Amino acid sequence: MKIISMIPARYAASRFPGKLMQDLGGETVILRTYKATVNTGLFDDVFVVTDSEIIYKEIESNGGKAIMSVKEHDCGSDRIAEAVEKMDIDIVVNVQGDEPFTDKASLKKVIEVFREDHEKEVDLASLMTRIDDWDEINNPNTVKVITDHRGFALYFSRSPIPYPRDKEIQVNYFKHKGVYAFRKEAIVDFYHLPMRTLEAAEKIEAIRYLEYGKKIKMVETDVQGIEIDTPEDLERAKKVWK
């Protein structure tokens, strides 16, 4: 089974433009993420896939592997799908470019899903982490996920799910972490399928897979990590790096 990692990287992030080229302990965020992914030793190959000449040159000039997107893309999955469509691979793992503290144990968990999936029932595997803070549960920037009894995703939402109408029932809430492992066929299908209304309403690309009947196996991790979405996140990351 050939397993690679793709790190989708846009320069023009809406909340923090140019964040991937910000300095983090003497190297850029995107280069830190790339090196951390390579250093896990989990992948046959690692690429940064980008629409930015600046990011492309940053990776290539430091001995890494980068791919320039041919088309404009609205989401990371489309960017990855274009890059892998003609590659001879089995599994591709999407590592977010703004998470330089790549956690090997969590990545290993999503890869193991496919090693154990002898019936090839799983189309995607992804990570979730438990959250207890009600501010985060209610925050629309935090994507929540609910699963069935086997750990397959039922739905993703920016709203609190499930809604706690009966507050006496103890319910665990899970945050969806944007790390995916895809079968190649699943992500290529995604690329060629049009967006439907639920994904358009929530602005959560994982919903497209559910709307077309794909099966997403969720894996719990207790590693929160640091996503660099704002200048404040970057300052926090710098403190952790030190």
C-alpha positions in Angstrom: 0.0 0.0 0.0 1.6 3.3 -1.2 0.9 6.1 1.3 1.8 9.8 0.6 1.1 13.0 2.3 -0.1 16.2 0.6 0.1 19.6 2.4 -2.3 22.0 0.6 -1.0 25.6 1.0 -2.7 28.8 0.0 -0.9 32.2 0.4 -4.0 34.3 0.6 -5.7 33.0 3.7 -8.7 35.1 4.6 -8.1 35.6 8.3 -4.3 35.9 8.2 -2.9 36.4 4.7 0.6 35.1 4.2 0.5 33.2 7.5 2.4 30.2 6.0 5.4 32.4 5.2 5.6 33.8 8.7 8.7 33.1 10.8 8.5 30.4 13.4 11.8 29.9 15.2 13.9 30.8 12.2 12.0 29.0 9.5 8.6 29.6 7.9 5.5 28.0 9.1 5.0 26.0 5.9 8.6 24.7 5.9 8.3 23.7 9.6 5.1 21.8 8.7 6.7 20.1 5.7 9.8 19.0 7.7 7.7 17.7 10.6 5.6 15.6 8.2 8.6 14.2 6.5 10.2 13.4 9.9 7.3 11.3 11.0 8.7 8.6 8.7 5.1 7.4 7.9 5.0 8.3 4.2 6.5 7.1 1.0 6.5 10.7 -0.2 5.5 14.2 1.0 4.5 17.2 -1.2 3.3 20.7 -0.6 0.7 21.5 -3.2 0.1 25.2 -3.7 -1.2 28.1 -5.9 1.6 30.4 -4.7 5.0 30.8 -6.4 6.3 32.2 -3.1 5.4 29.0 -1.2 6.5 26.8 -4.1 10.0 28.4 -4.1 10.2 28.3 -0.3 9.8 24.5 -0.3 11.9 23.7 -3.4 14.8 26.0 -2.4 15.0 24.1 0.9 15.2 20.7 -0.7 11.6 19.8 -0.4 9.0 18.7 -3.0 6.3 21.0 -4.2 3.6 20.9 -6.8 1.9 24.0 -8.4 -1.8 23.7 -8.9 -3.0 24.1 -12.5 -6.5 25.3 -11.7 -8.0 27.6 -9.1 -9.5 25.7 -6.1 -11.9 26.6 -3.3 -10.7 23.9 -0.9 -7.7 21.8 0.0 -9.4 18.5 -1.1 -9.8 19.8 -4.7 -6.2 21.0 -4.7 -5.0 17.6 -3.5 -7.2 15.6 -5.9 -5.9 17.5 -8.9 -2.3 16.7 -7.8 -2.9 13.0 -7.2 -5.3 12.0 -10.0 -2.6 10.6 -12.2 -0.3 9.3 -9.4 0.1 5.6 -8.6 -0.9 5.7 -5.0 -3.4 4.0 -2.6 -3.8 6.5 0.3 -3.2 10.2 0.5 -3.1 12.0 3.9 -3.9 15.7 4.0 -1.8 17.5 6.6 -2.8 21.1 7.2 -0.1 23.6 6.2 -0.8 25.8 9.2 -0.2 23.1 11.8 3.6 22.9 12.2 3.4 20.7 15.4 2.6 17.6 13.4 1.6 14.8 15.7 3.0 11.4 14.5 0.8 9.3 16.8 -2.4 10.8 15.4 -1.3 10.5 11.8 -0.4 6.9 12.5 -4.0 6.3 13.8 -5.7 7.4 10.6 -3.3 5.3 8.5 -4.0 2.2 10.6 -7.7 2.5 9.8 -6.9 1.5 6.2 -4.5 -1.2 7.2 -7.2 -2.8 9.3 -10.0 -2.2 6.7 -9.9 -5.5 5.0 -13.3 -5.1 3.4 -12.4 -1.7 2.0 -15.4 -0.2 3.7 -13.8 3.1 4.6 -13.4 5.9 2.1 -11.8 8.4 4.5 -10.4 8.5 8.0 -10.2 11.7 10.0 -9.4 12.9 13.5 -11.6 14.3 16.3 -10.8 15.5 19.7 -13.1 15.9 22.7 -14.1 19.4 23.8 -15.8 20.5 27.1 -15.6 24.3 26.9 -19.0 25.7 26.0 -17.6 28.7 24.3 -15.7 26.4 21.9 -18.8 24.1 21.5 -20.8 27.2 20.5 -18.1 28.8 18.4 -19.0 28.5 14.7 -15.3 28.5 13.8 -15.1 25.1 15.6 -16.5 22.3 13.4 -18.2 19.6 15.5 -18.8 16.0 14.4 -21.2 13.3 15.6 -20.7 9.6 14.9 -22.6 6.3 14.9 -21.7 3.4 17.3 -18.9 2.2 15.0 -17.2 5.6 14.8 -18.5 6.5 11.3 -19.4 10.2 10.9 -23.1 11.0 10.8 -22.7 14.8 10.3 -20.4 17.8 10.7 -21.7 21.2 11.8 -20.6 24.6 13.0 -23.6 24.5 15.3 -23.5 22.5 18.6 -24.4 18.9 17.7 -26.1 17.2 19.3 -28.3 20.1 20.6 -28.6 19.6 24.4 -32.3 19.9 24.8 -32.3 17.4 27.7 -29.4 18.8 29.8 -29.6 15.8 32.2 -28.2 13.5 29.5 -24.4 13.3 29.4 -23.2 13.8 25.9 -19.6 14.1 24.6 -18.8 16.8 22.1 -16.1 16.4 19.5 -14.2 18.9 17.4 -13.2 17.8 13.9 -9.5 18.2 13.3 -8.7 18.9 9.6 -6.5 15.9 9.1 -7.8 13.4 6.5 -6.6 10.2 5.0 -8.3 9.3 1.7 -8.5 6.4 -0.5 -7.4 7.8 -3.9 -10.7 6.9 -5.5 -12.6 8.8 -2.8 -10.8 12.1 -3.2 -10.8 11.9 -7.0 -14.6 11.3 -6.9 -14.9 14.3 -4.6 -13.1 16.5 -7.2 -15.6 15.6 -9.9 -18.8 15.8 -7.9 -20.6 19.2 -7.6 -21.1 20.9 -4.2 -24.6 20.3 -2.7 -26.7 22.4 -0.4 -25.6 21.2 3.0 -21.9 21.7 2.2 -22.7 25.1 0.7 -24.6 26.2 3.8 -22.1 25.0 6.4 -18.9 25.7 4.4 -17.5 22.3 5.5 -16.1 20.2 2.7 -16.3 16.9 4.6 -20.1 17.1 4.2 -19.8 16.6 0.5 -18.5 13.1 1.1 -21.5 12.3 3.3 -24.0 13.8 0.9 -22.7 11.4 -1.8 -22.7 8.3 0.5 -19.0 8.1 1.3 -18.0 6.6 4.7 -15.8 8.6 7.0 -14.2 6.7 9.9 -13.5 9.1 12.8 -10.5 8.4 15.1 -10.3 10.1 18.5 -7.1 11.8 19.6 -6.3 13.8 22.7 -3.7 16.0 20.9 -5.1 19.5 20.4 -2.2 20.9 18.4 -1.9 24.6 17.4 -3.6 25.8 14.2 -2.2 29.1 13.1 -5.3 31.0 11.9 -4.5 34.4 13.5 -1.5 36.5 14.5 -2.3 35.6 18.1 -2.0 31.9 17.2 1.4 32.6 15.7 2.6 34.2 18.9 1.3 31.3 20.9 3.1 28.9 18.6 6.4 30.9 19.0 6.2 30.5 22.7 5.6 26.7 22.4 8.5 26.4 19.9 10.9 28.1 22.4 
